[in-house]
Amino acid sequence: MITPKYISDLLGAPMAAVVQAEAIAAKATAEFIQEVGFSKTSTSSDEDFGEVRNIIFSYQKVEADGSSKTARIAVPLLTIIPIPSLKVAEAEIEFDLALSQPDQSSSAPKSGSSIGNKFIGDSSALRLKGIFGKKPTPNQPNTTQAATANMNVKIRLAQAEPAIGMVQLLNILDNANKES
Amino acid sequence: MSQLNGIIASILSDINEAKSKADEASREIAKAYASDQILRYFPVPRIGIQNLEVEIKYAVTRVEEKPANPALSKQRLADLAANFSKETAAEIKSQVKNLTQTNELYKGLGNSYPSDDWEKSLSEQIEDTLLEGIKTNDPIKMTSLVKDSFSKSLQPLFPVVQKSASLAVVPLETGEFQVIGLDKKGQSEFAINERFDDSAKALAEAKLFSESLKKGKVEVGAIKKDTDTKTEIAKVKVGNKEVEISASSQKIGAANSKAFFDKSVSEKALAVNKSTVIKPVWMGGISSVRRPGGNNPTPNPKDDFEEDRTMVQLAERVLAKKMPLFESSASKILSENVVTKLQVSVDSEAISKAKPESIATIRFTLGSQDFTLLDDDNKTSIL
């Protein structure tokens, strides 16, 4: 028997997963950059990354006086190969839940202060739980053990600009790194 | 089982909490990015909800009607009861006053009866009864309760005349009682001069007088005239007791005073010894089949004293006329202040067992602006 979870957990988990997945993808990109774009040797001046890995071209360069000379160009490898970088532009989550409704009095109160008065009503004690259920199909008997869902949720997510607070946090951390 | 608003509020709250979980993930990632040499130049993944659609199936388990603001409706009902009581008391007072001036049996109460204090007391009694009824919150129960209570609580406010065919115990403006003799038309003919401080003593005296009349033991003696009060006073022997009775000189007129009192006493003696004639049904009498006790009822003796409920009936008539107005006003106040509340269940198991007609669906959509924060200048932020 699957234990019912709070709706916030069931909704929050896929949303957080999208964010975390993107972070994993970004980390993979960073690792690609580090592995492909830099070569770490014992003599490297940069102890974190090592030396930039370059591709060296040599070609015959014709001088002004008509003579030819072998020239060499070093191009960082990263500038000429595509860096795998994935970003979730839009995500759509849809799922069906079979809700279970605990007694209002026995359900756990929500964290933090609850705003309630006689006009709005106080719902702080009510917390719904649910499990993933199968989509109800009309005129068909219930033949499986799975609970029939009575809540359908569709969430469309898109990349958001960083929040002001997030930008400030990054700046602080960045400066702290530079100062250390 | 909860109210639908509580369930929706819970879901909205869960959505916000879910979004905060995604933001928390972004925050942790931001910290990790900042400490990484390469990732620090990467945008931190952060998602925004563009659109969120929720569809919930629920079962209506109970429909409740509750007062939206019980205190307000109670106050309005209390105000209505206060106004109604004042108006009703004023109308009853006016009619009682009219009765004291037109009905011989109540004339002794004088022109100043009922007093303003009496009206206030009556108004308070009516209001108290109505307020008791208001507690039921049900206009029908309220009315029946009020009707029952009125007859009990208001009775003491109305003086009652005890009356036989020839005598009556009547209230006086001093609060005392007096026994009067009635003529054939029920009009006051003479009065026993003695005053009684309660109706029981007066009734006992009236019964003694009546008994003596029946036995022929009432004898009119000496007569004297009181010019100040313009009355003729006769000493009358009632059994072994001697009492004074008086009649206005105007009523006696040109007749001999002694003859007037003798005639009056003898007529009353005749009247108390005469059995009540039962009118046949065809003359408007009561049908024997409808009378409890069979076909041969005992005629009501003429010396029996009965309560004259004219004044109480008058008040009851006024109340009966006005109560429907109160009922409709009270019903209106109660119906105006009632809200219907649905108790619903979103439990999937309960829904699977619920009757199809009690199952409903609610859909709502939240757009990106529903998750937008406002900055300090109350302008929409860049999020």
Interface residues (C-beta under 8 A of the other chain):
Chain A: Y6 I7 S8 D9 L10 L11 G12 A13 M15 A16 V18 V19 Q20 E22 A23 A26 K27 T29 A30 I33 Q34 D48 F49 K87 V88 E90 A91 A98 L99 S100 Q101 Q104 K110 G121 S123 L126 R127 L128 G130 G133 P136 N142 A147 T148 A149 N150 M151 N152 V153 K154 I155 R156 L157 A158 Q159 A160 E161 P162 A163 I164 M166 L169 L170 L173 D174 N177
Chain B: M1 S2 Q3 N5 G6 I7 A9 S10 I11 S13 D14 I15 E17 A18 K19 S20 K21 A22 E24 A25 S26 R27 I29 A30 K31 A32 Y33 A34 S35 D36 Q37 I38 L39 R40 F42 P43 V44 P45 R46 I47 G48 I49 Q50 N51 L52 E53 V54 E55 I56 K57 Y58 S345 V346 D347 S348 E349 A350 I351 S352 D375 S381 I382 L383
